[in-house]
Amino acid sequence: MPVDRNRPAKYEVGDTVRLKATRQPAKVLEVRRAEFIPDYVYKLRILAEPPARPYNLSVPEHDLTDYED
């Protein structure tokens, strides 16, 4: 499947998304082009429930899904 290098990022800074693997909600902090994979990479703040603490994580776009309640 060819990569469209001109397409915009799916999510923007401030958007709330979910990690596909764990379904955890996260807030997008930064969006950038990946160096080694043909995708966008998002720096996220994982919105963990207490007693866990929120933490930051960088993931490629294909590991994210839209946030739905």
Secondary structure as GFF3:
##gff-version 3
##sequence-region A 1 69
A	DSSP	beta_strand	16	19	.	.	.	ID=ss1
A	DSSP	beta_strand	25	33	.	.	.	ID=ss2
A	DSSP	beta_strand	40	46	.	.	.	ID=ss3
A	DSSP	beta_strand	55	60	.	.	.	ID=ss4
A	DSSP	three_ten_helix	61	63	.	.	.	ID=ss5
A	DSSP	beta_strand	64	66	.	.	.	ID=ss6
###
